């Protein structure tokens, strides 16, 4: 047991890059603690080590999965440590109870899993936000998040479309339980395709369907092989592949797939050829503009989309590994 600023923890406080291996595959309630201000973020997961390392990764980039804006802003400025409040299988219930008790002093802005107050106006609004397709799914027409789910705003609070659908048609708020998609379609909000379950049930559903959850939305091995085959032709960059498959993956997942870091296949070898925007060499003016925008705070992913070049080429330019003479020539001129 450890105690820090009047709060008790089941473990000691650890730096984010020194999380013990014993935390891997353990479910529980954790805290990220700002060592300068004492403010905390409370989270829970079926694998606390993996989730904490994800926070460490996301704070350093403009990620589609980044939602706790103030938390990740502070993580760039201050030192944070992590601690386990409680190891438990009922981590969702523990998270809700803890946040409801302490949320005014947390990065977490409001109590979790509170049911919406639905009126006829919002129910009618819900029914205008999907279309029925031949498969029987009710596919949402709303813009989806980086995780592949759509949200509907009710009384200034965002709720998942499929959770709302279950609540509207069954009269029961899921609370800490998950609403699982029996059709494996994250866009679907047909109540006949939805079923309550635990996070373990949801994880087992994904395994049985052959799906993975690394920057992917319903990605299958067939789509992965198709991405790699196109990349091997040399005609596709990371950015052009992402533009074609953005319904399934984000840009970082494309990079992981073609480099064989995810969906590992021993028979696949990543080709080592340079590319930027389909092989076109960037002009000196574009290189200088890239470096200028990066210094002003643009992310590499945003620059990659702006200049239609892959992430690796942008990284080499801003780190001065390529086009080294461009800056020198500009100074001499």
C-alpha positions in Angstrom: 0.0 0.0 0.0 1.2 3.5 -0.8 -0.2 6.9 0.1 0.2 10.2 -1.8 -1.6 13.5 -1.0 -4.2 11.8 1.2 -5.1 9.2 -1.5 -4.3 5.5 -0.9 -3.1 3.2 -3.7 -2.6 -0.6 -3.8 0.9 -0.1 -5.4 3.8 2.3 -5.4 3.9 5.2 -7.8 5.9 4.5 -11.0 7.2 6.5 -13.9 5.2 5.9 -17.1 8.3 4.3 -18.8 8.9 1.9 -15.8 5.5 0.2 -15.4 6.1 -3.3 -13.8 5.5 -6.3 -16.0 3.3 -7.7 -13.2 0.6 -5.3 -14.3 0.3 -6.9 -17.7 -3.0 -8.7 -18.4 -4.3 -7.6 -15.0 -7.6 -5.7 -14.8 -8.2 -2.9 -12.4 -8.6 0.8 -11.6 -5.5 3.1 -12.1 -4.6 6.7 -11.6 -2.3 9.0 -13.7 -0.9 11.6 -11.2 0.4 15.0 -12.1 3.4 15.3 -9.8 3.4 19.1 -10.0 -0.3 19.9 -9.4 -1.5 16.7 -7.8 -4.4 16.5 -10.3 -5.3 12.9 -11.3 -6.9 11.0 -14.2 -8.8 7.9 -13.3 -9.1 5.0 -15.8 -9.8 1.3 -15.9 -8.9 -1.5 -18.2 -8.8 -5.3 -18.6 -5.0 -4.8 -19.1 -3.9 -1.8 -17.1 -0.3 -1.9 -18.3 -1.3 -1.7 -22.0 -3.8 1.1 -21.3 -1.2 3.2 -19.3 1.4 2.8 -22.1 -1.3 3.9 -24.6 -1.6 7.2 -22.6 2.1 7.6 -22.8 2.0 7.1 -26.6 -1.0 9.3 -27.3 0.2 12.4 -25.3 3.1 12.9 -27.7 1.1 13.1 -30.9 -2.1 14.4 -32.5 -3.9 11.1 -32.3 -7.4 10.4 -33.5 -7.9 8.5 -30.3 -6.9 11.5 -28.1 -10.0 12.7 -26.2 -8.7 14.0 -22.8 -7.3 17.2 -24.3 -6.3 18.9 -21.0 -4.7 15.7 -19.7 -2.5 15.2 -22.8 -1.6 18.9 -22.8 -0.4 18.6 -19.2 1.4 15.4 -20.0 3.6 17.3 -22.4 4.5 19.9 -19.7 4.6 18.0 -16.4 5.9 14.8 -15.0 3.3 12.1 -14.5 3.4 8.9 -12.5 1.0 5.9 -12.4 -0.4 3.8 -9.6 -3.0 1.1 -9.1 -6.0 2.1 -7.0 -7.4 -1.4 -7.0 -6.9 -4.6 -8.9 -10.4 -6.0 -9.6 -12.4 -7.8 -12.3 -15.3 -5.4 -11.6 -13.2 -2.5 -12.7 -16.0 -0.6 -14.6 -18.1 -0.5 -11.4 -15.1 0.6 -9.4 -14.3 3.4 -11.9 -17.8 4.7 -11.8 -18.0 4.8 -8.0 -14.6 6.4 -7.7 -15.2 9.1 -10.3 -18.7 9.9 -8.9 -17.0 10.5 -5.5 -13.9 12.5 -6.6 -14.7 13.8 -10.1 -14.4 17.6 -9.1 -10.7 17.1 -8.4 -10.0 14.9 -11.5 -9.2 15.4 -15.2 -12.3 13.3 -15.7 -15.0 15.9 -16.4 -18.2 14.2 -15.4 -19.5 10.9 -13.8 -19.4 8.0 -16.2 -22.3 5.9 -17.5 -25.1 8.2 -16.5 -28.2 7.6 -18.7 -29.4 10.4 -20.9 -32.7 12.2 -20.4 -34.6 11.4 -23.6 -37.4 13.4 -24.9 -39.5 12.9 -28.1 -37.2 15.5 -29.8 -34.1 13.4 -29.2 -35.7 10.1 -30.1 -36.8 11.6 -33.4 -33.3 13.0 -33.9 -31.9 9.5 -33.3 -34.1 7.9 -36.0 -32.9 10.5 -38.6 -29.2 9.5 -38.1 -29.1 6.0 -39.7 -30.1 4.2 -42.9 -31.3 0.6 -43.3 -29.1 -1.5 -45.6 -29.7 -4.9 -47.2 -27.8 -6.8 -44.5 -30.4 -5.7 -42.0 -28.0 -3.3 -40.3 -29.1 0.3 -39.4 -25.9 2.1 -40.4 -25.3 5.5 -38.9 -24.8 8.5 -41.1 -22.9 10.4 -38.4 -19.2 11.0 -38.6 -17.4 8.3 -36.6 -14.5 8.6 -34.2 -11.1 7.1 -34.6 -12.3 4.0 -32.9 -15.0 3.5 -35.5 -18.1 4.5 -33.4 -20.6 7.3 -33.9 -21.8 9.6 -31.1 -25.0 11.6 -30.8 -25.1 14.7 -28.6 -27.9 14.9 -26.1 -28.1 17.9 -23.7 -24.5 18.7 -24.6 -23.3 15.2 -23.7 -22.1 12.7 -26.4 -23.5 9.2 -26.3 -22.7 6.2 -28.4 -25.3 5.6 -31.1 -25.6 1.8 -30.5 -25.9 2.4 -26.7 -28.7 4.9 -27.3 -30.4 2.4 -29.6 -30.4 -0.3 -27.0 -31.7 2.2 -24.4 -34.5 3.5 -26.6 -35.8 0.1 -27.7 -35.3 -1.9 -24.5 -35.8 0.8 -21.9 -32.7 -0.3 -20.0 -29.5 1.7 -19.7 -26.5 -0.6 -20.2 -24.6 1.1 -17.4 -21.2 -0.7 -16.9 -22.1 -3.4 -19.3 -21.0 -3.2 -23.0 -23.4 -3.3 -25.9 -22.0 -5.9 -28.3 -22.5 -5.9 -32.0 -23.5 -9.4 -33.1 -23.1 -8.3 -36.7 -19.5 -7.1 -36.1 -20.5 -3.8 -37.8 -19.6 -0.8 -35.6 -21.8 1.5 -37.7 -24.9 -0.6 -36.9 -27.5 0.5 -34.3 -30.2 -2.1 -35.1 -31.5 -3.2 -31.7 -31.9 -6.8 -33.0 -28.1 -6.9 -33.7 -27.2 -5.7 -30.2 -26.7 -7.6 -27.0 -25.4 -6.8 -23.5 -22.2 -8.3 -22.3 -19.0 -7.8 -20.3 -15.7 -6.5 -21.8 -14.5 -10.2 -21.7 -17.5 -11.2 -23.8 -16.8 -8.4 -26.3 -13.1 -9.5 -26.5 -14.1 -13.1 -27.1 -16.5 -11.9 -29.9 -13.7 -10.1 -31.6 -11.4 -13.2 -31.4 -14.0 -15.5 -32.8 -14.7 -13.1 -35.7 -10.9 -12.9 -36.4 -10.7 -9.1 -35.7 -7.9 -7.1 -34.1 -8.0 -3.9 -32.2 -4.8 -2.0 -33.1 -5.9 1.2 -34.8 -8.4 -0.9 -36.7 -12.2 -0.9 -37.3 -13.4 -4.3 -38.5 -10.1 -5.1 -40.2 -9.7 -8.7 -41.4 -6.7 -10.7 -42.7 -8.0 -10.4 -46.3 -7.9 -6.6 -46.2 -4.5 -6.7 -44.6 -3.2 -8.9 -47.4 -4.8 -6.5 -50.0 -3.0 -3.5 -48.4 0.4 -5.3 -48.5 -0.1 -6.4 -52.1 -0.8 -2.8 -53.2 2.2 -1.5 -51.2 4.5 -4.1 -52.8 3.7 -2.7 -56.3 5.5 0.5 -55.4 2.6 2.6 -56.6 1.0 3.3 -53.2 2.4 5.4 -50.3 1.2 5.1 -46.7 -1.0 8.2 -47.2 -2.7 6.9 -50.4 -3.3 3.5 -48.8 -4.9 5.3 -45.8 -7.1 7.4 -48.0 -8.4 4.2 -49.7 -8.8 2.2 -46.4 -9.7 4.9 -43.9 -12.9 3.1 -43.0 -10.8 0.3 -41.6 -7.6 1.8 -40.3 -5.9 5.0 -39.3 -2.6 6.2 -40.7 -0.4 4.7 -38.0 -2.0 1.3 -38.5 -1.1 1.4 -42.2 2.5 1.9 -41.3 2.4 -0.9 -38.8 0.8 -3.3 -41.3 3.2 -2.7 -44.3 6.2 -2.8 -41.9 4.9 -6.1 -40.5 4.8 -4.8 -36.9 1.1 -5.7 -36.6 -0.7 -8.7 -38.2 2.7 -10.2 -38.3 3.2 -12.7 -41.2 6.6 -14.6 -41.3 6.3 -15.0 -45.1 5.9 -11.2 -45.7 9.0 -9.0 -46.1 8.7 -5.3 -46.0 10.3 -3.7 -49.1 13.0 -1.1 -48.5 12.5 1.5 -51.1 12.1 5.2 -50.7 8.9 6.9 -51.6 7.1 10.2 -51.1 3.8 10.9 -52.7 4.1 8.2 -55.3 7.8 8.7 -55.9 7.7 12.4 -56.8 10.6 14.5 -55.4 9.5 17.4 -53.3 10.6 20.8 -54.3 13.0 22.9 -52.2 10.2 25.3 -51.5 8.0 22.5 -50.2 10.8 21.2 -48.0 11.3 24.6 -46.4 7.6 25.0 -45.9 7.4 21.6 -44.2 10.2 22.6 -41.8 8.6 25.9 -41.1 5.1 24.4 -40.4 6.6 21.7 -38.2 8.4 24.4 -36.1 5.0 26.1 -35.7 3.5 23.0 -34.2 2.1 21.0 -37.1 2.2 17.2 -36.6 3.9 14.8 -39.0 0.6 13.2 -39.9 -1.0 16.5 -40.8 2.0 17.5 -42.9 1.9 14.1 -44.6 -1.7 14.7 -45.7 -1.0 18.3 -46.7 2.0 17.5 -49.0 0.7 14.0 -50.1 3.9 12.4 -48.8 4.3 9.4 -46.6 5.1 9.7 -42.8 8.7 8.5 -43.1 9.7 11.1 -45.7 8.2 13.9 -43.6 10.0 12.6 -40.5 13.4 12.5 -42.4 12.8 16.1 -43.6 12.0 17.6 -40.2 14.9 15.7 -38.6 17.2 17.0 -41.4 18.1 13.4 -42.5 17.1 14.2 -46.1 17.3 17.3 -48.2 20.2 18.4 -45.9 21.5 21.0 -48.4 18.2 22.8 -48.9 18.4 24.8 -45.7 22.1 25.6 -46.4 21.4 26.8 -49.9 18.6 29.1 -48.6 20.9 30.7 -46.0 23.6 31.3 -48.6 21.1 32.9 -51.0 
